[in-house]
Amino acid sequence: MAAGDFMPIEGWDHLELYVGNAKQAAYFYEHAFGFQLTAYAGPETGVRDRASYVIEQGDIRLVLTSALRGDHEIARHVLTHGDGVRDIALTVPDATQAYREAVQRGARGVSEPHVVEDELGRVELAAIATYGDTVHTFVNRADYGGTYLPGYVAQVGNGALGVGLKVIDHCVGNVELGRMDHWVEFYERAFGMTNILHFGDEQIHTEYSALMSKVMSDGSGKIKFPINEPAEGKRKSQIEEYLDYFAGPGVQHIALASDDIVGTIHAMRERGVAFLGTPEAYYEDAFDRVGEIEQSWEDLRRLRILVDRDEDGYLLQIFTKTAQDRPTLFFEVIERHGARGFGEGNFKALFESIEREQALRGNL
């Protein structure tokens, strides 16, 4: 912990998604993305109002939760937003202190500090609100030896191999026009984060639409929150489409890191995951733009993986199509070789690809 760091964050604890059918969502993420089921809570474990499936791969933990009754807040969340991220939970050394620091700096409390415990130990939890209906739960699990949380029962996974996903790299939020700077200031004030990158509409635009983005990071660089807002364009931007279908601000995409993106994407394609397409013309000048890399250019072309370089190194990335019927949440797979950026050189190719999907939906 750096001197003066009032909000030390040890890492990503979990992302909880509220979904319409958690059992089927867990099956999808297990079989398509290579996750393993590790814990469960529901009627069989004494939980009467919801069912939650905890799935893990590498250091990534997702929690998929559905309501068991239509009048439940989780059911209302899904009715309004569709399947999507409710909670970006962060591991901290002291959840009570993290909550107090954030609330003193203007954050709205959602769940006051409390302890849950069982025979395997205790976990300290507290939660605050961020953009839209999204929350941040602070989790201190230093004194817990169980799989996830008290109340959850450990599960034996399906035994299938993962696809090489290792950690969460970043988590991107979409907010309304004119609200990006509000949330940038929120993360500066309540979390002590720093705005490490800023992309204006002159950098992120196509013939039809544009957006603006600022990237917030904690002191370690481990937790990164890009925040997007739409910019004026000739047609509806991808951010506006998201805000329409999610019915407000929320998490646009989750970036998951791999040490072998070629192997990971090959495995995910074999399992049926659909990715955004990249036109052949992209690869005609990619080598001149990026230079020597360790990977085979033929593999990248075959799998339609994007590549970019900054002053610190290079990165490889690819984006799934949306993970549910609403054109909202999608995933990124990223492999970094020193690069600390977000693929600025790929923005135009990426957004034109997204716009082709928008046009197919009749939303461009």
C-alpha positions in Angstrom: 0.0 0.0 0.0 1.5 3.3 -1.1 1.7 6.1 1.4 -1.5 8.1 1.2 -3.4 5.4 -0.6 -6.8 5.6 1.2 -8.3 2.9 -1.0 -5.9 0.0 -1.4 -7.4 -2.6 -3.8 -5.9 -6.1 -3.8 -7.6 -7.2 -7.0 -10.8 -8.2 -8.8 -12.9 -10.4 -6.5 -15.7 -11.3 -8.8 -18.2 -10.0 -11.3 -21.8 -10.9 -10.6 -24.2 -11.0 -13.5 -28.0 -10.9 -13.0 -29.4 -13.2 -15.7 -32.8 -14.7 -16.7 -31.7 -18.3 -16.3 -28.6 -18.8 -14.2 -28.5 -22.6 -14.8 -28.4 -22.2 -18.6 -26.0 -19.2 -18.4 -23.6 -21.2 -16.3 -23.8 -24.1 -18.9 -23.0 -21.6 -21.7 -20.0 -20.0 -20.0 -18.7 -23.4 -18.9 -18.9 -25.0 -22.3 -18.2 -22.0 -24.5 -15.7 -20.1 -22.4 -14.1 -22.9 -20.5 -15.2 -22.0 -17.0 -15.5 -24.5 -14.2 -18.5 -24.5 -11.8 -17.0 -24.2 -8.3 -19.9 -23.2 -5.9 -23.6 -22.9 -5.8 -26.3 -21.4 -3.6 -30.1 -21.9 -4.1 -33.1 -23.6 -2.6 -31.1 -26.8 -2.1 -28.7 -24.9 0.2 -31.3 -22.9 2.1 -31.5 -19.8 -0.1 -35.1 -19.2 -1.0 -35.2 -16.2 -3.3 -32.4 -16.8 -5.9 -30.0 -19.3 -7.4 -26.3 -18.4 -7.9 -23.7 -20.4 -9.8 -20.0 -19.5 -9.2 -17.8 -20.3 -12.2 -14.0 -19.8 -12.3 -11.1 -20.0 -14.7 -7.5 -18.9 -13.8 -8.0 -16.0 -11.4 -11.4 -15.0 -13.0 -14.5 -15.5 -10.9 -18.0 -14.9 -12.3 -21.2 -15.3 -10.4 -24.4 -15.9 -12.3 -27.6 -15.2 -10.4 -31.3 -15.5 -11.2 -34.4 -14.7 -9.1 -36.8 -17.5 -8.2 -39.9 -15.2 -8.2 -41.1 -12.5 -10.6 -41.5 -9.8 -7.9 -37.8 -10.0 -6.8 -35.4 -7.1 -7.3 -33.2 -9.4 -9.4 -36.1 -10.2 -11.7 -36.9 -6.5 -12.1 -33.2 -5.9 -12.9 -33.3 -8.5 -15.6 -36.6 -7.3 -17.0 -35.2 -3.8 -17.3 -31.7 -4.5 -18.4 -31.6 -8.0 -19.7 -28.7 -10.2 -18.7 -25.8 -8.0 -17.5 -23.3 -7.1 -14.8 -24.7 -6.0 -11.5 -21.6 -6.1 -9.3 -18.0 -5.3 -10.0 -16.6 -6.7 -6.7 -13.1 -5.8 -5.5 -10.9 -7.5 -2.9 -9.7 -5.1 -0.2 -7.8 -5.6 3.1 -10.6 -3.8 5.1 -14.1 -3.6 3.6 -15.4 -1.4 6.4 -12.6 1.1 5.9 -13.1 1.0 2.1 -16.8 1.7 2.5 -16.2 4.5 4.9 -13.6 6.2 2.7 -15.8 6.0 -0.4 -19.0 7.2 1.4 -17.1 10.1 3.0 -16.0 11.1 -0.5 -19.5 11.2 -1.8 -20.3 7.6 -2.8 -23.8 6.3 -2.1 -23.9 3.3 0.2 -25.9 0.3 -0.9 -25.0 -2.3 1.7 -23.4 -1.3 5.0 -20.4 -3.2 6.3 -21.3 -6.6 7.6 -19.8 -10.1 8.2 -21.0 -13.4 6.9 -19.5 -16.5 8.4 -19.7 -20.3 8.6 -17.5 -23.1 9.8 -14.8 -22.2 7.3 -14.3 -18.6 8.5 -15.7 -15.2 7.9 -15.9 -12.7 5.1 -16.4 -8.9 5.5 -18.6 -7.2 2.8 -19.9 -3.7 2.0 -21.2 -2.2 -1.2 -21.5 1.2 -2.9 -23.3 2.4 -6.0 -21.6 3.5 -9.3 -23.1 4.3 -12.7 -26.6 3.1 -13.5 -27.7 0.1 -11.3 -24.2 -1.2 -11.1 -22.5 -1.6 -7.7 -19.0 -2.2 -6.3 -18.9 -4.7 -3.4 -15.8 -4.5 -1.2 -14.7 -8.0 -0.1 -12.3 -8.9 2.6 -11.9 -12.7 2.5 -8.5 -12.9 4.4 -10.1 -15.0 7.1 -12.1 -17.4 4.9 -11.0 -20.8 3.8 -14.1 -21.7 1.7 -14.6 -21.8 -2.0 -16.5 -18.5 -2.4 -18.7 -17.2 0.4 -20.6 -18.6 3.4 -23.9 -20.0 2.2 -22.4 -21.4 -0.9 -21.7 -25.1 -1.4 -18.6 -26.2 -3.2 -19.3 -28.0 -6.5 -17.2 -30.4 -8.5 -16.7 -29.0 -12.0 -17.3 -30.8 -15.3 -13.7 -31.7 -15.6 -13.4 -30.0 -19.0 -10.2 -28.1 -19.8 -10.3 -24.3 -19.7 -9.4 -22.3 -22.8 -6.5 -20.4 -21.2 -8.2 -17.3 -19.8 -6.2 -16.1 -16.8 -7.3 -12.8 -15.3 -9.7 -9.8 -15.7 -7.7 -7.1 -17.6 -10.3 -4.3 -17.5 -14.1 -3.7 -17.3 -15.7 -1.0 -19.5 -18.7 1.1 -18.6 -21.0 3.0 -21.0 -22.6 6.2 -19.6 -24.9 8.8 -21.1 -23.7 11.8 -23.2 -22.2 14.4 -20.9 -21.7 12.0 -17.9 -18.3 10.6 -18.6 -16.4 13.3 -16.7 -18.8 13.0 -13.8 -17.8 9.3 -13.3 -14.2 10.1 -14.0 -14.3 12.6 -11.1 -16.2 10.0 -9.0 -13.4 7.4 -9.3 -10.8 10.1 -8.7 -12.6 11.3 -5.5 -14.0 8.1 -4.1 -11.3 5.6 -5.1 -8.2 7.8 -5.5 -7.9 6.5 -9.1 -6.0 8.3 -11.9 -7.2 9.1 -15.4 -4.4 7.3 -17.4 -5.7 7.7 -20.9 -8.2 9.9 -22.8 -9.6 9.2 -26.2 -11.6 11.9 -28.0 -14.1 11.6 -30.7 -11.4 12.6 -33.3 -9.6 9.3 -32.3 -12.6 7.0 -32.0 -14.9 7.6 -35.0 -16.1 6.1 -38.2 -18.0 7.6 -41.1 -21.2 7.3 -39.1 -20.6 7.6 -35.4 -18.1 8.5 -32.6 -17.5 8.1 -28.9 -15.2 9.4 -26.2 -13.5 7.4 -23.5 -11.4 7.9 -20.4 -9.5 5.2 -18.6 -9.4 5.1 -14.8 -6.8 3.0 -13.0 -5.8 2.3 -9.4 -2.2 2.9 -8.3 -1.1 -0.7 -9.1 -2.5 -0.6 -12.6 -4.3 -3.9 -11.8 -7.8 -2.4 -11.8 -8.7 -0.5 -14.9 -12.1 1.1 -15.7 -12.5 2.7 -19.2 -15.6 4.8 -19.2 -17.3 5.6 -22.6 -19.9 8.2 -23.6 -21.4 8.7 -27.1 -20.4 11.6 -29.3 -22.3 13.4 -32.0 -22.4 11.4 -35.3 -24.4 11.0 -38.4 -26.1 7.9 -37.1 -26.7 6.1 -33.8 -23.4 5.1 -32.1 -22.8 1.8 -30.5 -22.9 3.5 -27.1 -26.4 4.9 -27.8 -27.5 1.5 -29.0 -26.2 0.0 -25.7 -27.9 2.7 -23.6 -31.2 2.1 -25.4 -31.2 -1.7 -25.0 -29.7 -1.8 -21.5 -32.1 1.0 -20.4 -29.3 3.1 -19.0 -25.6 3.0 -18.1 -23.9 -0.3 -17.4 -20.9 -2.6 -18.1 -20.3 -2.8 -21.9 -17.6 -5.4 -22.0 -15.3 -7.5 -19.8 -11.7 -8.0 -21.0 -10.1 -11.3 -20.1 -6.4 -11.8 -20.5 -4.7 -14.9 -22.0 -1.0 -15.9 -22.3 -1.8 -17.6 -25.6 -4.5 -15.8 -27.4 -4.1 -17.9 -30.5 -4.7 -21.1 -28.6 -7.5 -19.5 -26.6 -9.4 -18.2 -29.6 -9.0 -21.4 -31.5 -10.5 -23.3 -28.6 -13.4 -20.8 -28.2 -14.2 -20.8 -31.9 -14.2 -24.6 -31.7 -16.8 -24.4 -28.9 -19.0 -22.1 -30.9 -18.2 -18.6 -29.6 -19.0 -16.0 -32.2 -16.5 -13.1 -32.7 -16.7 -9.8 -34.5 -15.3 -10.1 -38.0 -12.2 -8.2 -39.3 -11.9 -7.4 -43.0 -9.0 -8.9 -44.9 -7.8 -5.4 -45.8 -6.9 -4.9 -42.1 -4.1 -7.4 -42.3 -2.6 -5.9 -45.5 -0.9 -3.1 -43.6 -0.9 -4.5 -40.0 2.7 -5.8 -40.2 4.0 -2.4 -41.4 2.1 -0.7 -38.6 3.1 -3.1 -35.8 6.4 -4.7 -36.8 7.9 -7.9 -35.5 5.9 -10.0 -33.0 6.3 -13.4 -31.5 3.1 -14.8 -33.0 2.4 -16.1 -36.5 0.8 -13.5 -38.7 -1.0 -16.3 -40.5 -2.5 -17.5 -37.2 -3.7 -13.9 -36.5 -5.2 -13.6 -39.9 -6.9 -17.0 -39.8 -8.5 -16.3 -36.4 -9.2 -12.6 -37.1 -7.2 -11.4 -34.1 -6.3 -7.7 -34.0 -2.8 -6.4 -33.1 -1.5 -3.0 -31.9 1.7 -1.4 -30.6 2.4 1.4 -28.2 5.7 2.8 -26.7 5.8 0.0 -24.2 5.2 -3.0 -26.4 2.4 -4.7 -28.3 -1.0 -6.3 -27.6 -3.3 -8.8 -29.4 -7.1 -8.6 -28.9 -10.4 -9.8 -30.3 -14.0 -9.1 -29.3 -17.0 -11.5 -29.1 -20.3 -10.7 -30.5 -22.8 -9.8 -27.8 -23.3 -12.6 -25.3 -27.1 -12.4 -25.1 -29.9 -11.3 -27.4 -29.9 -7.7 -26.3 -27.0 -5.9 -28.0 -25.3 -5.0 -24.7 -22.6 -7.0 -22.9 -19.8 -8.6 -24.8 -16.3 -9.9 -24.0 -12.7 -9.1 -25.1 -9.8 -11.5 -25.1 -6.4 -9.7 -24.8 -2.8 -10.7 -24.6 -0.3 -8.1 -23.6 3.4 -8.0 -24.4 4.4 -4.9 -22.6 1.7 -2.6 -24.1 -0.4 -0.8 -21.6 -2.9 0.8 -24.0 -6.2 -0.5 -25.3 -5.6 -1.0 -29.0 -6.0 2.5 -30.2 -4.7 1.5 -33.7 -7.6 -1.0 -33.9 -10.4 1.4 -32.9 -11.5 2.1 -36.5 -11.6 -1.5 -37.6 -13.3 -2.6 -34.4 -16.1 0.1 -34.5 -16.7 -0.5 -38.2 -17.2 -4.2 -37.3 -19.6 -3.3 -34.5 -21.5 -1.0 -36.9 -21.9 -3.9 -39.4 -23.6 -5.8 -36.6 -25.7 -2.8 -35.7 -26.8 -2.5 -39.3 -27.9 -6.1 -39.3 -30.1 -5.3 -36.3 -31.6 -2.3 -37.9 -30.1 0.1 -35.3 -27.4 2.1 -37.2 
